[in-house]
């Protein structure tokens, strides 16, 4: 996710950018520059923002560092934070879909067994 998205989530919760800046104890124009990918946030402010919007602290820190990081090797490391979560989310969705279909299959089996019992 991009910093803009995190900041917009914070703006929505706080009411506006100026209120979010007050909550994070930084200037609104600085936060505006972060939102437009011109600056990054210090780690401690990333953590405050993450806690305020109920997001993973590492993701917000990585997103902030991606704004300013020029070294391609370091960028790949930061981007890997998001890929790991996407992979985990896919696994969770897959497992969830399997567990959701299992009761249906079990119900159909019970229904077939009941029909066979009645026919006997």
Secondary structure in CASP SS format (residue, H / E / C, confidence):
PFRMAT SS
TARGET T0000
AUTHOR 0000-0000-0000
METHOD secondary structure of the structure
MODEL  1
X C 1.00
X C 1.00
X H 1.00
X H 1.00
X H 1.00
X H 1.00
X H 1.00
X H 1.00
X H 1.00
X H 1.00
X H 1.00
X H 1.00
X H 1.00
X H 1.00
X C 1.00
X C 1.00
X H 1.00
X H 1.00
X H 1.00
X H 1.00
X H 1.00
X H 1.00
X H 1.00
X H 1.00
X C 1.00
X C 1.00
X C 1.00
X H 1.00
X H 1.00
X H 1.00
X H 1.00
X H 1.00
X H 1.00
X H 1.00
X H 1.00
X C 1.00
X C 1.00
X C 1.00
X C 1.00
X C 1.00
X C 1.00
X C 1.00
X H 1.00
X H 1.00
X H 1.00
X H 1.00
X H 1.00
X H 1.00
X H 1.00
X H 1.00
X H 1.00
X H 1.00
X H 1.00
X C 1.00
X C 1.00
X C 1.00
X H 1.00
X H 1.00
X H 1.00
X H 1.00
X H 1.00
X H 1.00
X H 1.00
X H 1.00
X H 1.00
X H 1.00
X H 1.00
X H 1.00
X C 1.00
X C 1.00
X C 1.00
X H 1.00
X H 1.00
X H 1.00
X H 1.00
X H 1.00
X H 1.00
X H 1.00
X H 1.00
X H 1.00
X H 1.00
X H 1.00
X H 1.00
X H 1.00
X H 1.00
X H 1.00
X H 1.00
X H 1.00
X H 1.00
X H 1.00
X H 1.00
X H 1.00
X H 1.00
X H 1.00
X H 1.00
X H 1.00
X H 1.00
X H 1.00
X H 1.00
X H 1.00
X H 1.00
X H 1.00
X H 1.00
X H 1.00
X H 1.00
X H 1.00
X H 1.00
X H 1.00
X H 1.00
X H 1.00
X H 1.00
X H 1.00
X H 1.00
X H 1.00
X H 1.00
X H 1.00
X H 1.00
X H 1.00
X H 1.00
X C 1.00
END
